[in-house]
Amino acid sequence: MQTIETERLILRPFKEGDAADLFAYLRAPTASCFFSLKLADLAEAETEVRKRALDEGRLAICLKTTGRVIGDLFGGGEDDEDKTTSVGWNLNPQFGGQGYAFEAAKAFVDHLFRVKGFRRLYAYVEDHNKSSQRLCEKLGMRREGVFVEFVSFANDDAGNPIYENTMQYALLRREWAAQRPLAPSARG
Ligand SMILES: CC(C)(COP(=O)(O)OP(=O)(O)OC[C@H]1O[C@@H](n2cnc3c(N)ncnc32)[C@H](O)[C@@H]1OP(=O)(O)O)[C@@H](O)C(=O)NCCC(=O)NCCS
């Protein structure tokens, strides 16, 4: 995916040299849906960066001021037959609460609709993940429903799966366009 520039950020593919920044937030993922991404050490982070560098649907969020990777976005890697893709975000908590996630996600959504031609975006968010729900809502995504005891990312002390309630949020290109005019070439 191509590089996207915003006021404070550069969104770009992962590249060699990003491992320490990636490790900084994947050594202990905070969202249950990302527990499986946990990295044990810098060597694992280097392997993960190499994998991500080849992933068309993954962008690193970089601060313009320092060049540091402060999180990532995913979506648009696979186009299903209905021009629909899931989207997601993961920010290093050290950089939370400063509007970076919204700035990045807004530009990313705009890119997926205008440049990549997607028609519908959706996100799965656990019911306890208020910051991600808030982000979806700021992006204008609609809450479409809640899947009760939908998925398990961890077991309890007795080894039984903990099932989570998962919300689905979605946004259509026409809904996005109604909020923000699209370039003529992206309409359709
Ligand atoms: C979900 C997540 C990306 C949200 O990050 P965030 O930093 O809280 O989100 P935002 O970028 O929207 O910033 C939040 C606050 O920054 C504040 N802020 C501070 N300076 C700002 C600025 N210059 N511009 C805009 N907002 C600013 C805003 O007030 C905003 O609060 P509001 O939503 O009440 O308006 C982050 O919590 C995260 O990565 N969590 C772990 C992974 C995760 O849960 N991923 C989603 C799985 S479904």
The ligand as a MOL file (V3000), in Angstrom:
LIG
                    3D

  0  0  0     0  0            999 V3000
M  V30 BEGIN CTAB
M  V30 COUNTS 48 50 0 0 0
M  V30 BEGIN ATOM
M  V30 1 C -8.2680 2.1200 20.1310 0
M  V30 2 C -7.1000 3.0910 20.1170 0
M  V30 3 C -6.4390 3.0710 18.7430 0
M  V30 4 C -7.6270 4.4980 20.4300 0
M  V30 5 O -6.5330 5.3810 20.5910 0
M  V30 6 P -6.7580 6.8520 21.2050 0
M  V30 7 O -5.4540 7.5020 21.3360 0
M  V30 8 O -7.6000 6.7170 22.4270 0
M  V30 9 O -7.6930 7.5310 20.1030 0
M  V30 10 P -7.7360 8.9840 19.4520 0
M  V30 11 O -6.6830 9.2030 18.4630 0
M  V30 12 O -9.1390 9.1010 18.9480 0
M  V30 13 O -7.4750 10.0190 20.6300 0
M  V30 14 C -8.2690 10.0440 21.7840 0
M  V30 15 C -8.2690 11.3940 22.4560 0
M  V30 16 O -7.1260 12.1720 22.1980 0
M  V30 17 C -7.4840 13.5400 22.5010 0
M  V30 18 N -6.5750 14.4820 21.8100 0
M  V30 19 C -5.5020 15.0550 22.4090 0
M  V30 20 N -4.8520 15.8210 21.5170 0
M  V30 21 C -5.5130 15.7540 20.3450 0
M  V30 22 C -5.3190 16.3430 19.0750 0
M  V30 23 N -4.2790 17.1450 18.8170 0
M  V30 24 N -6.1750 16.0400 18.0850 0
M  V30 25 C -7.2320 15.2440 18.3260 0
M  V30 26 N -7.4710 14.6580 19.5200 0
M  V30 27 C -6.6210 14.9040 20.5400 0
M  V30 28 C -8.9010 13.6770 22.0710 0
M  V30 29 O -9.5790 14.4590 23.0080 0
M  V30 30 C -9.4270 12.2490 22.0100 0
M  V30 31 O -10.4870 12.0740 22.9150 0
M  V30 32 P -12.0180 12.0660 22.4350 0
M  V30 33 O -12.1900 10.8000 21.6460 0
M  V30 34 O -12.7860 12.0710 23.6750 0
M  V30 35 O -12.2160 13.2610 21.5730 0
M  V30 36 C -6.0530 2.7100 21.1970 0
M  V30 37 O -6.6560 2.7660 22.4580 0
M  V30 38 C -5.4480 1.3460 21.0030 0
M  V30 39 O -4.6340 1.1380 20.1270 0
M  V30 40 N -5.8350 0.3710 21.8470 0
M  V30 41 C -5.2460 -0.9520 21.8380 0
M  V30 42 C -5.5390 -1.7090 20.5700 0
M  V30 43 C -7.0010 -1.8020 20.2720 0
M  V30 44 O -7.8360 -1.8520 21.1540 0
M  V30 45 N -7.3010 -1.8520 18.9700 0
M  V30 46 C -8.6580 -2.0070 18.5010 0
M  V30 47 C -9.0790 -3.4260 18.5720 0
M  V30 48 S -10.8050 -3.5650 18.1220 0
M  V30 END ATOM
M  V30 BEGIN BOND
M  V30 1 1 1 2
M  V30 2 1 2 3
M  V30 3 1 2 4
M  V30 4 1 2 36
M  V30 5 1 4 5
M  V30 6 1 5 6
M  V30 7 2 6 7
M  V30 8 1 6 8
M  V30 9 1 6 9
M  V30 10 1 9 10
M  V30 11 2 10 11
M  V30 12 1 10 12
M  V30 13 1 10 13
M  V30 14 1 13 14
M  V30 15 1 14 15
M  V30 16 1 15 16
M  V30 17 1 15 30
M  V30 18 1 16 17
M  V30 19 1 17 18
M  V30 20 1 17 28
M  V30 21 1 18 19
M  V30 22 1 18 27
M  V30 23 2 19 20
M  V30 24 1 20 21
M  V30 25 1 21 22
M  V30 26 2 21 27
M  V30 27 1 22 23
M  V30 28 2 22 24
M  V30 29 1 24 25
M  V30 30 2 25 26
M  V30 31 1 26 27
M  V30 32 1 28 29
M  V30 33 1 28 30
M  V30 34 1 30 31
M  V30 35 1 31 32
M  V30 36 2 32 33
M  V30 37 1 32 34
M  V30 38 1 32 35
M  V30 39 1 36 37
M  V30 40 1 36 38
M  V30 41 2 38 39
M  V30 42 1 38 40
M  V30 43 1 40 41
M  V30 44 1 41 42
M  V30 45 1 42 43
M  V30 46 2 43 44
M  V30 47 1 43 45
M  V30 48 1 45 46
M  V30 49 1 46 47
M  V30 50 1 47 48
M  V30 END BOND
M  V30 END CTAB
M  END
